[in-house]
Amino acid sequence: MSASPNLRVGIDGFNLAMPHGTGVATYARTLAEALRGLERPIDLVYGLNVDARSALEQRETLFFAALAEGRSGEEPPERVTAWGRVRRSLLSPAARDLVEVPVSGRVVRRGVAARVPAFDRLFTFHRLFWIGRRYLKRYGRLLPVRMAEPPAIMHWTYPVPVRLVGARNVYTIHDLVPLRLPYLSLEDKAYHERLLRACIASADHILTVSQASRDDIIDFLGVAPEAVTAIHQAVSGFAHAAEAEVEARQLRSLFDLEPQGYFLFYGATEPKKNVGRLIEAYLCAPIDRPLVIAGPAAWRSAGELRLLDGAHGKPLTRAGQIRRIDYLPAEHLGLLLRGARALVFPSLYEGFGLPPVEAMRAGVPVIAGDAGALPEITGGAALLVDPYDAGAIGCAMARLDGDADLRARLVALGKERAEAFALGPYRSALDAFHARLLDLPFPVLPGVTA
């Protein structure tokens, strides 16, 4: 079953607008790439500041200037005037009309292409997701928004407090970490659950990225199984590698590292990623190769990195072999991944887990935690460990370091497993999902109509 190639689809820019992006931003970009391959016209919806009273020919410049500020559209005003407080208390229940941004090409977009995928129409509304948050708290339902000739399907790539009038609204719930492991994330847990339940109540369908997450959504939120579909997201990986000698030279010049001469973790340094236990595992393991930790410091990163300070503030001797690198552009991160002896990703819980799939595609052996969706995603092609056991993580690293046959076997298995996450299978699954969705009666929801 296939949907019409002329089917217009919307995608939100909630995570795309962030300058360093997230796994959800990667999901949104991949969704846009798959839709483009299906010849679907695409509407993008952001929460950036373009005044509806501005001249049409100026809006393109205003939009990309707002994009440079690095805001998602969920941020509250920095200053609230007395009139602003009155307006906030009088929050209207009416639908908001999105502002269309005509694009003529006056702005050179190459430098921000990752944050604004190829599209046919572009819309925005200042602080859309912040207003939606207030609206949900006030009225107990999602903020309705309107546009001329809405798309047939609106993909919200994350649970957001907004729905598009006149479209079938699909919300992707990636995981239930804030509810199942509330001590590992920063969200307002009561609001987050309220938001999830509001999205479920308004959604025409719920998407998720793994069977593990689907099971959680059904079991813990009471959603009917037929209302939730799991589609593994596609993982395109990084740019193609250069010749081995060129990459080796780049590794030495940029990072002072040798090919196959280090273990790698990449991702945010936060409790969910389990970096603290990874450091402990490495420090206690009989391994001479460096451990590279790449990615930005996030919530509670100081606690995760405490062992690097050693006793009385003096660094441990072995800690000098742990290299920390902040956020990297994709081309540098790809270089670092391809040169690694192995990726170590002992996350405590993932709804999907991009780095292991990217590593498998790149021909890099993977050590991963055995919780959440990681066993499902790696599919027998990784060395799985108990992420709560630092000794087990260290033993796995030492074992992999000393066993060339094991590394070769995991590389072969990983490349085969990564084929399941290619763009072709994802595009086919998405096409079939759209066809099924369009076969359902168009919903009539309470509240604002088109």
C-alpha positions as CSV (number, residue, x, y, z in Angstrom):
1,M,0.0,0.0,0.0
2,S,1.4,3.4,-1.0
3,A,0.2,7.0,-0.5
4,S,0.0,9.6,-3.3
5,P,3.4,11.2,-4.1
6,N,1.6,14.6,-4.0
7,L,0.7,14.1,-0.3
8,R,1.7,17.3,1.5
9,V,3.3,16.7,4.9
10,G,4.4,19.1,7.7
11,I,7.3,18.8,10.0
12,D,8.0,21.0,13.1
13,G,11.3,22.9,13.6
14,F,11.2,22.7,17.5
15,N,14.5,20.8,17.7
16,L,15.8,21.8,14.3
17,A,16.1,25.4,15.4
18,M,18.7,24.6,18.1
19,P,22.2,25.4,16.9
20,H,23.9,22.2,18.1
21,G,20.8,20.0,17.5
22,T,19.9,16.8,19.3
23,G,19.0,13.3,18.4
24,V,15.5,14.5,17.8
25,A,16.9,17.1,15.3
26,T,18.6,14.3,13.5
27,Y,15.3,12.4,13.4
28,A,13.5,15.5,11.9
29,R,16.2,15.9,9.2
30,T,16.0,12.2,8.3
31,L,12.2,12.4,8.1
32,A,12.5,15.3,5.8
33,E,15.0,13.5,3.6
34,A,12.8,10.4,3.4
35,L,9.7,12.5,2.5
36,R,11.7,14.3,-0.2
37,G,12.6,10.9,-1.6
38,L,8.9,10.0,-1.6
39,E,8.3,13.3,-3.6
40,R,6.1,14.6,-0.8
41,P,5.8,18.4,-0.6
42,I,7.0,19.6,2.8
43,D,5.8,22.4,5.1
44,L,8.1,23.4,8.0
45,V,6.7,25.0,11.1
46,Y,9.0,26.9,13.6
47,G,8.5,29.0,16.7
48,L,10.8,31.9,15.6
49,N,10.1,35.6,15.6
50,V,8.8,36.9,12.3
51,D,6.2,39.6,12.8
52,A,2.9,39.0,10.9
53,R,2.9,42.7,10.0
54,S,6.3,42.6,8.3
55,A,6.6,43.0,4.6
56,L,6.5,39.7,2.7
57,E,9.8,40.4,1.0
58,Q,11.5,40.9,4.4
59,R,10.3,37.8,6.1
60,E,13.0,35.5,4.7
61,T,15.7,37.7,6.2
62,L,13.9,38.1,9.5
63,F,13.4,34.3,9.8
64,F,17.0,33.4,9.2
65,A,18.2,36.2,11.5
66,A,15.9,34.8,14.2
67,L,17.3,31.3,13.5
68,A,20.8,32.6,14.3
69,E,19.7,33.4,17.9
70,G,19.6,29.7,18.6
71,R,16.1,29.5,20.1
72,S,13.6,26.7,19.8
73,G,10.5,28.8,20.4
74,E,9.8,27.4,23.8
75,E,11.7,30.2,25.7
76,P,9.7,32.7,27.8
77,P,10.2,36.5,27.3
78,E,13.3,37.8,28.9
79,R,11.3,40.8,30.2
80,V,7.6,41.0,31.0
81,T,6.0,44.4,31.1
82,A,2.9,45.3,33.0
83,W,0.9,45.0,29.8
84,G,2.6,41.7,29.0
85,R,1.4,40.3,32.4
86,V,-2.2,41.5,31.5
87,R,-2.0,39.8,28.1
88,R,-0.7,36.6,29.7
89,S,-3.6,36.5,32.1
90,L,-6.0,37.0,29.2
91,L,-4.6,34.1,27.1
92,S,-7.1,33.7,24.3
93,P,-8.5,30.2,23.5
94,A,-8.6,31.0,19.8
95,A,-6.4,29.3,17.2
96,R,-3.2,31.1,16.2
97,D,-2.6,31.8,12.5
98,L,0.9,30.8,11.5
99,V,3.0,33.4,9.6
100,E,4.1,32.2,6.2
101,V,7.6,33.0,5.2
102,P,8.0,33.3,1.4
103,V,11.5,32.2,0.3
104,S,13.0,33.7,-2.8
105,G,16.6,32.7,-2.3
106,R,17.8,36.2,-1.1
107,V,19.4,34.5,2.0
108,V,22.3,32.2,1.4
109,R,21.2,29.1,3.4
110,R,24.1,26.8,2.9
111,G,25.5,27.5,6.4
112,V,22.3,26.5,8.1
113,A,21.1,23.7,5.8
114,A,21.1,21.2,8.7
115,R,18.7,23.4,10.6
116,V,16.3,24.1,7.8
117,P,15.8,20.9,5.6
118,A,14.6,21.3,2.0
119,F,11.0,22.5,2.0
120,D,8.2,23.8,-0.2
121,R,6.6,26.1,2.3
122,L,7.9,27.7,5.5
123,F,5.8,28.9,8.5
124,T,6.6,30.3,11.9
125,F,5.0,31.9,15.0
126,H,6.9,33.8,17.7
127,R,7.3,31.6,20.8
128,L,4.8,29.1,19.5
129,F,5.8,26.3,21.8
130,W,6.0,28.5,24.9
131,I,2.5,29.8,24.2
132,G,1.4,26.2,23.7
133,R,2.8,25.3,27.1
134,R,0.8,28.1,28.7
135,Y,-2.3,27.1,26.7
136,L,-2.1,23.5,27.9
137,K,-1.8,24.6,31.5
138,R,-4.7,27.0,31.1
139,Y,-7.1,25.0,29.0
140,G,-6.0,21.4,29.4
141,R,-5.6,20.8,25.6
142,L,-3.2,21.5,22.8
143,L,-2.9,24.9,21.2
144,P,-4.6,24.9,17.8
145,V,-2.8,26.6,15.0
146,R,-3.9,27.3,11.4
147,M,-2.4,27.8,8.0
148,A,-3.7,28.2,4.5
149,E,-4.1,24.8,2.7
150,P,-2.7,22.7,5.6
151,P,-0.8,19.6,4.9
152,A,-2.7,16.3,4.9
153,I,-0.4,15.0,7.7
154,M,1.5,17.0,10.3
155,H,4.5,15.2,11.9
156,W,5.4,16.7,15.3
157,T,8.8,15.1,15.8
158,Y,8.6,15.5,19.6
159,P,5.7,15.9,22.1
160,V,4.8,19.5,21.7
161,P,1.6,21.3,23.0
162,V,0.4,22.3,19.5
163,R,-1.9,20.8,16.9
164,L,-2.5,21.9,13.3
165,V,-6.2,22.4,12.4
166,G,-7.2,20.6,9.2
167,A,-4.4,18.0,9.3
168,R,-3.9,14.6,10.7
169,N,-1.6,15.2,13.6
170,V,1.1,12.6,14.4
171,Y,3.3,12.9,17.5
172,T,6.6,11.0,17.9
173,I,7.3,10.0,21.4
174,H,10.9,8.8,21.5
175,D,11.0,7.4,25.0
176,L,9.5,7.6,28.5
177,V,12.7,8.3,30.3
178,P,11.3,11.3,32.2
179,L,8.6,9.1,33.7
180,R,10.4,5.7,34.0
181,L,13.7,7.1,35.2
182,P,12.8,10.5,36.5
183,Y,16.1,11.0,38.3
184,L,17.9,11.0,35.0
185,S,16.4,14.1,33.4
186,L,15.5,17.7,34.1
187,E,12.0,18.0,32.8
188,D,9.0,19.1,35.0
189,K,7.7,15.6,35.3
190,A,4.1,16.5,36.2
191,Y,3.9,18.8,33.1
192,H,5.7,16.3,30.9
193,E,3.1,13.5,31.7
194,R,0.3,16.0,31.2
195,L,1.8,17.0,27.8
196,L,2.1,13.3,26.7
197,R,-1.4,12.5,27.7
198,A,-2.7,15.7,25.9
199,C,-0.8,14.7,22.7
200,I,-2.2,11.2,22.9
201,A,-5.7,12.5,23.4
202,S,-5.4,14.8,20.3
203,A,-3.3,12.7,18.1
204,D,-4.5,10.8,15.0
205,H,-1.6,8.5,15.7
206,I,1.5,8.1,17.8
207,L,4.8,7.2,16.3
208,T,7.8,5.9,18.1
209,V,11.3,4.7,17.2
210,S,11.6,1.2,18.7
211,Q,9.4,-1.6,19.9
212,A,10.8,-1.1,23.4
213,S,9.4,2.5,23.4
214,R,6.2,1.3,21.9
215,D,5.8,-1.3,24.7
216,D,6.4,1.5,27.3
217,I,3.9,3.8,25.7
218,I,1.2,1.1,25.7
219,D,2.0,-0.3,29.2
220,F,2.6,2.9,31.1
221,L,0.3,5.4,29.3
222,G,-2.5,3.0,28.5
223,V,-2.5,3.7,24.8
224,A,-4.4,1.2,22.6
225,P,-1.8,-0.9,20.7
226,E,-3.4,0.0,17.3
227,A,-2.8,3.7,18.0
228,V,1.0,3.4,18.3
229,T,3.4,2.4,15.5
230,A,7.1,1.8,15.9
231,I,9.2,2.7,12.9
232,H,13.0,2.4,13.3
233,Q,14.4,5.7,12.1
234,A,16.9,5.7,9.3
235,V,20.6,6.5,10.1
236,S,22.5,7.9,7.2
237,G,25.8,8.2,9.2
238,F,28.5,10.7,8.5
239,A,30.1,11.7,5.2
240,H,32.1,9.1,3.4
241,A,35.7,8.5,4.6
242,A,38.7,9.8,2.9
243,E,41.7,7.6,2.1
244,A,43.1,5.9,5.1
245,E,46.4,7.8,5.0
246,V,44.5,11.1,4.8
247,E,42.2,10.3,7.7
248,A,45.2,9.1,9.8
249,R,47.0,12.4,9.2
250,Q,43.8,14.4,10.1
251,L,43.4,12.4,13.3
252,R,47.0,13.2,14.3
253,S,46.8,16.8,13.3
254,L,43.4,17.6,14.9
255,F,43.2,15.3,17.9
256,D,46.7,13.9,18.4
257,L,45.3,10.4,18.1
258,E,46.3,7.2,16.2
259,P,43.8,5.2,14.1
260,Q,42.4,2.3,16.1
261,G,44.3,3.7,19.1
262,Y,41.5,4.9,21.4
263,F,38.1,4.1,22.7
264,L,35.3,6.6,22.0
265,F,32.1,7.7,23.7
266,Y,30.1,10.6,22.2
267,G,27.0,12.2,23.4
268,A,25.9,14.7,26.1
269,T,27.7,14.3,29.4
270,E,24.6,13.7,31.6
271,P,23.4,11.0,34.0
272,K,21.4,9.0,31.4
273,K,24.5,8.5,29.3
274,N,26.3,6.9,32.3
275,V,29.6,8.7,31.6
276,G,30.6,8.5,35.3
277,R,30.6,4.7,35.4
278,L,32.3,4.6,32.0
279,I,35.2,6.7,33.5
280,E,35.3,4.4,36.5
281,A,35.4,1.4,34.3
282,Y,38.2,2.7,32.2
283,L,40.3,3.8,35.2
284,C,40.1,0.3,36.7
285,A,40.6,-1.6,33.4
286,P,44.0,-2.9,32.1
287,I,43.9,-0.7,29.1
288,D,46.7,1.5,27.9
289,R,44.8,3.2,25.0
290,P,43.1,6.6,25.7
291,L,39.4,7.0,26.2
292,V,37.9,9.9,24.3
293,I,34.7,11.5,25.6
294,A,33.2,13.8,22.9
295,G,30.2,16.0,23.4
296,P,28.9,18.9,25.4
297,A,28.6,19.1,29.2
298,A,24.9,18.9,30.1
299,W,22.8,18.6,33.2
300,R,24.8,17.3,36.3
301,S,27.9,16.8,34.2
302,A,30.1,17.7,37.1
303,G,29.0,14.6,39.0
304,E,29.6,12.4,36.0
305,L,33.2,13.8,35.7
306,R,34.1,13.8,39.4
307,L,36.7,11.0,39.1
308,L,38.7,13.1,36.7
309,D,39.6,15.4,39.6
310,G,41.0,12.5,41.7
311,A,41.6,12.9,45.4
312,H,42.0,16.4,47.0
313,G,41.5,18.0,43.6
314,K,44.7,16.4,42.2
315,P,44.1,14.5,38.8
316,L,44.6,10.8,38.9
317,T,47.6,9.6,36.9
318,R,45.4,7.4,34.7
319,A,42.9,10.2,34.2
320,G,45.4,12.0,32.0
321,Q,44.6,9.3,29.4
322,I,41.0,10.5,29.2
323,R,40.5,13.2,26.6
324,R,37.4,15.4,26.7
325,I,36.3,17.2,23.6
326,D,33.3,19.5,23.5
327,Y,30.7,19.7,20.7
328,L,32.1,18.8,17.3
329,P,30.8,19.4,13.8
330,A,29.6,16.3,12.0
331,E,32.7,16.0,9.8
332,H,35.0,16.0,12.8
333,L,32.9,13.6,14.8
334,G,32.7,11.2,11.8
335,L,36.5,11.3,11.6
336,L,36.8,10.6,15.3
337,L,34.3,7.7,15.1
338,R,35.9,6.0,12.0
339,G,39.3,6.1,13.7
340,A,38.1,4.5,17.0
341,R,39.0,1.0,18.2
342,A,35.5,0.7,19.5
343,L,32.5,2.8,20.5
344,V,31.6,2.4,24.2
345,F,28.0,3.5,24.8
346,P,26.8,2.2,28.2
347,S,23.7,4.4,28.4
348,L,21.2,3.6,31.1
349,Y,18.2,3.8,28.9
350,E,17.6,4.8,25.2
351,G,14.5,5.0,23.1
352,F,16.7,4.3,20.1
353,G,20.4,5.1,20.3
354,L,21.9,6.8,17.3
355,P,25.7,6.4,18.1
356,P,25.7,2.6,18.1
357,V,24.0,2.5,14.6
358,E,26.4,5.2,13.3
359,A,29.3,3.2,14.6
360,M,28.1,-0.1,13.0
361,R,27.6,1.7,9.7
362,A,31.2,3.1,10.0
363,G,32.7,-0.4,10.7
364,V,33.5,0.3,14.3
365,P,32.8,-2.4,17.0
366,V,30.3,-1.4,19.7
367,I,30.0,-2.0,23.4
368,A,26.5,-1.0,24.6
369,G,24.3,-1.1,27.6
370,D,21.8,-3.9,27.8
371,A,18.8,-1.7,28.9
372,G,16.0,0.1,27.0
373,A,16.1,-0.2,23.2
374,L,19.8,-0.8,22.7
375,P,19.6,-4.7,22.6
376,E,16.8,-4.3,20.0
377,I,18.6,-1.7,17.9
378,T,22.0,-3.5,18.0
379,G,20.4,-6.8,17.2
380,G,23.1,-9.1,18.3
381,A,25.9,-7.1,16.6
382,A,27.3,-5.4,19.8
383,L,28.9,-6.5,23.0
384,L,26.2,-5.8,25.6
385,V,27.0,-5.1,29.2
386,D,25.1,-4.2,32.4
387,P,25.3,-0.4,32.4
388,Y,25.1,-0.3,36.2
389,D,28.2,-2.5,36.6
390,A,31.5,-0.5,36.0
391,G,33.5,-3.7,36.3
392,A,31.5,-5.4,33.5
393,I,32.0,-2.3,31.3
394,G,35.8,-2.4,31.9
395,C,36.0,-6.1,31.3
396,A,34.2,-5.7,28.0
397,M,36.6,-2.9,26.9
398,A,39.7,-5.0,27.9
399,R,38.3,-8.1,26.1
400,L,37.6,-6.2,22.9
401,D,40.9,-4.4,23.1
402,G,42.8,-7.7,23.2
403,D,40.7,-9.8,20.8
404,A,41.2,-9.0,17.1
405,D,38.9,-11.8,16.0
406,L,36.0,-10.5,18.2
407,R,36.5,-7.0,16.8
408,A,36.4,-8.3,13.2
409,R,33.3,-10.3,14.0
410,L,31.5,-7.4,15.5
411,V,32.4,-5.2,12.6
412,A,31.0,-7.7,10.1
413,L,27.8,-8.2,12.2
414,G,27.4,-4.5,12.7
415,K,27.6,-3.6,9.0
416,E,25.0,-6.2,8.3
417,R,22.7,-5.0,11.1
418,A,23.1,-1.3,10.0
419,E,21.4,-2.1,6.7
420,A,18.2,-2.4,8.6
421,F,18.4,1.4,9.3
422,A,19.1,2.5,5.7
423,L,17.0,5.2,4.1
424,G,15.2,2.8,1.7
425,P,13.5,0.6,4.4
426,Y,12.6,3.7,6.4
427,R,11.1,5.4,3.4
428,S,9.0,2.3,2.6
429,A,7.7,2.0,6.2
430,L,6.8,5.7,6.2
431,D,5.0,5.4,2.9
432,A,2.9,2.5,4.2
433,F,2.2,4.3,7.4
434,H,0.9,7.4,5.6
435,A,-1.4,5.2,3.4
436,R,-2.9,3.5,6.5
437,L,-3.3,6.8,8.2
438,L,-5.2,8.3,5.3
439,D,-7.5,5.4,5.2
440,L,-8.9,6.3,8.6
441,P,-11.9,8.7,8.9
442,F,-10.8,12.3,9.3
443,P,-11.2,13.2,13.0
444,V,-13.6,15.7,14.4
445,L,-12.0,17.1,17.6
446,P,-13.6,19.5,20.0
447,G,-12.4,23.1,20.0
448,V,-11.4,25.3,17.0
449,T,-12.3,24.1,13.5
450,A,-10.8,25.1,10.2
